[in-house]
Amino acid sequence: MNQVQELEQAILARAERLAAEYRERGRRRRDGILRDAAEGLRLREQREEDIAKSLGERSFRQQVQASELKLQSHLDQVRWNLVTDVEQRLRERMTVFMANEADYLASLEAYLRQAAAQIESEQLVAELGAKDHRLLADRWESIAAALAPGKSLSLAPEPIETLGGVRVTSADGRIRVDHTFEGRLVRLRNSIRQVILERLLPAGLDTSNLFGGP
């Protein structure tokens, strides 16, 4: 074999080694690309799954919150209707109570006596609804003398808007004791609502203290 042939064989062998080396590099590169692509696909699928799960949980929470808000709104309406119903029943009870003139007048006198004792003023003014104003105006002096000894308890010249009861103020208007039906109802409203919240049954409400005594 001459030198030219030896050189050619050497070149061919070198070329084959380089080709094999490049093929191996290409294979490793291809495998790396495939692995990266597979990992990227896995991560993308994981992200999409996490996003879908998050959106599902968020949608579920929103549905639960919407249901809770709807239920709360319904319960608020139920409570409000119960409070309104109780207040209406109290008005009806007050009307029945006022029809018993003897008991009602005794209650008015008790409120007047209590208010006159509570207010630290010598000059007092009593305010009544139109019906009570007409009923008591002619004998007011004797009533005032008996219920507020040592004080001047005058009757306001004009009646006030009230279902019943009495409101007593100092002559300067700075002190007021409100024993009207509406005034006592305002003070009892929170208690009424608390009972309704606890029982959700207006039938269990004790309303005897509204006009049963001072």
C-alpha positions as a printed Julia matrix, in Angstrom:
214×3 Matrix{Float64}:
    0.0    0.0    0.0
    1.44   3.28  -1.04
    1.39   6.45   0.94
   -1.56   7.91  -0.98
   -3.74   4.94  -0.08
   -2.68   5.09   3.55
   -3.52   8.78   3.66
   -6.93   8.13   2.12
   -7.7    5.39   4.66
   -6.59   7.63   7.51
   -8.82  10.41   6.23
  -11.75   8.0    5.89
  -11.22   6.63   9.37
  -11.03  10.14  10.77
  -14.18  11.07   8.88
  -16.0    8.05  10.26
  -14.94   8.87  13.82
  -16.11  12.48  13.4
  -19.38  11.31  11.86
  -19.95   8.93  14.76
  -19.08  11.66  17.25
  -21.49  14.12  15.6
  -24.19  11.47  15.46
  -23.74  10.83  19.19
  -23.81  14.57  19.9
  -26.93  14.9   17.77
  -28.6   12.01  19.57
  -27.78  13.49  22.98
  -28.97  16.9   21.84
  -32.17  15.38  20.46
  -32.74  13.46  23.69
  -32.11  16.63  25.69
  -34.57  18.58  23.55
  -37.17  15.84  23.94
  -36.63  15.72  27.7
  -36.9   19.52  27.96
  -40.0   19.49  25.78
  -41.56  16.73  27.9
  -40.7   18.55  31.12
  -42.07  21.8   29.7
  -45.24  20.02  28.67
  -45.53  18.45  32.13
  -45.02  21.81  33.84
  -47.53  23.49  31.52
  -50.07  20.77  32.18
  -49.4   21.1   35.91
  -49.88  24.87  35.73
  -53.08  24.46  33.76
  -54.28  21.86  36.23
  -53.43  24.14  39.15
  -55.16  27.07  37.45
  -58.23  24.94  36.72
  -58.24  23.7   40.31
  -57.84  27.23  41.63
  -60.61  28.51  39.39
  -62.8   25.59  40.44
  -62.18  26.28  44.12
  -62.75  30.0   43.59
  -65.98  29.3   41.72
  -67.06  26.94  44.5
  -66.24  29.52  47.18
  -68.13  32.17  45.24
  -71.14  29.89  44.97
  -70.96  29.13  48.7
  -70.61  32.82  49.54
  -73.5   33.7   47.25
  -75.63  31.04  48.94
  -74.6   32.31  52.38
  -75.43  35.89  51.41
  -78.76  34.79  50.01
  -79.52  32.84  53.19
  -78.39  35.76  55.38
  -80.57  38.14  53.39
  -83.51  35.77  53.8
  -82.89  35.47  57.56
  -82.6   39.26  57.87
  -85.93  39.62  56.1
  -87.49  36.97  58.32
  -86.18  38.73  61.44
  -87.39  42.09  60.19
  -90.84  40.66  59.44
  -90.94  39.12  62.92
  -89.95  42.42  64.57
  -92.61  44.25  62.56
  -95.17  41.62  63.48
  -94.29  41.84  67.17
  -94.51  45.62  67.11
  -97.91  45.43  65.46
  -99.05  42.94  68.09
  -97.83  45.35  70.77
  -99.88  48.16  69.25
 -102.92  45.9   69.27
 -102.21  44.92  72.87
 -101.84  48.58  73.83
 -105.18  49.43  72.21
 -106.86  46.65  74.18
 -105.12  47.81  77.37
 -106.3   51.41  76.85
 -109.88  50.2   76.47
 -109.78  49.24  80.16
 -109.91  52.84  81.36
 -109.34  52.16  85.04
 -106.18  50.13  84.54
 -104.89  52.47  81.87
 -105.38  55.59  84.0
 -103.65  53.85  86.89
 -100.72  53.16  84.59
 -100.63  56.8   83.4
 -100.65  58.02  86.98
  -97.78  55.68  87.86
  -95.74  57.01  84.96
  -96.5   60.62  85.88
  -95.55  60.04  89.51
  -92.31  58.31  88.51
  -91.32  61.0   86.0
  -92.07  63.82  88.45
  -89.83  62.15  91.04
  -87.01  61.51  88.55
  -86.78  64.99  87.04
  -84.86  67.4   89.26
  -86.9   70.44  88.38
  -89.74  72.23  90.1
  -91.51  73.18  86.86
  -92.71  70.22  84.8
  -94.83  69.82  81.68
  -96.81  66.68  80.82
  -97.64  65.87  77.21
 -100.45  63.49  76.27
 -102.09  62.16  73.14
 -105.31  63.77  71.94
 -107.67  61.25  73.57
 -105.9   61.31  76.95
 -105.6   65.09  76.78
 -109.39  65.43  76.46
 -109.92  62.82  79.19
 -107.7   64.45  81.82
 -107.73  68.17  81.01
 -110.76  69.03  83.2
 -109.31  67.39  86.33
 -105.67  68.03  85.7
 -105.06  70.25  88.72
 -106.15  67.6   91.21
 -104.17  64.91  89.34
 -101.01  67.04  89.31
 -101.32  67.9   93.0
 -101.67  64.25  93.95
  -98.92  62.91  91.7
  -96.31  65.65  91.97
  -96.55  67.17  95.44
  -94.28  70.17  95.9
  -93.86  70.64  92.14
  -95.73  72.42  89.4
  -96.89  69.81  86.89
  -98.76  71.54  84.1
 -100.48  69.99  81.11
  -99.16  71.0   77.69
 -101.83  73.01  75.84
 -101.58  70.9   72.68
 -101.66  67.11  72.47
  -98.8   65.13  70.91
  -98.85  62.35  68.33
  -98.8   59.12  70.31
 -100.88  55.98  70.65
 -100.84  56.32  74.42
  -98.75  57.04  77.47
  -97.22  60.28  78.65
  -94.08  62.34  78.16
  -92.87  64.61  80.95
  -90.25  67.33  80.49
  -88.73  70.04  82.6
  -90.08  73.49  81.79
  -86.8   74.42  80.07
  -86.95  71.27  77.93
  -83.54  70.01  79.04
  -84.77  66.88  80.84
  -87.3   64.45  79.43
  -88.82  61.17  80.6
  -90.64  59.47  77.75
  -93.28  56.95  78.79
  -95.26  57.11  75.57
  -95.95  53.87  73.75
  -93.53  54.87  71.0
  -90.8   55.91  73.41
  -90.98  52.66  75.36
  -91.09  50.67  72.13
  -87.84  52.28  70.97
  -86.17  51.32  74.24
  -87.48  47.75  74.0
  -86.74  47.26  70.3
  -83.22  45.93  70.84
  -84.53  43.48  73.42
  -87.27  42.38  71.03
  -84.75  41.8   68.27
  -82.45  39.91  70.63
  -85.25  37.58  71.66
  -86.13  37.01  68.0
  -82.49  36.26  67.19
  -82.41  33.72  70.0
  -85.74  32.07  69.34
  -86.96  33.2   65.9
  -90.41  32.86  67.43
  -92.36  36.02  68.39
  -94.8   33.84  70.35
  -92.1   33.36  72.99
  -91.66  37.09  73.52
  -92.63  38.48  76.89
  -94.22  41.86  76.18
  -95.9   42.31  79.54
  -93.49  45.03  80.66
  -94.33  47.47  77.88
  -97.26  49.06  79.71
  -97.68  46.73  82.64
  -95.9   49.11  85.02
  -93.14  51.74  85.33
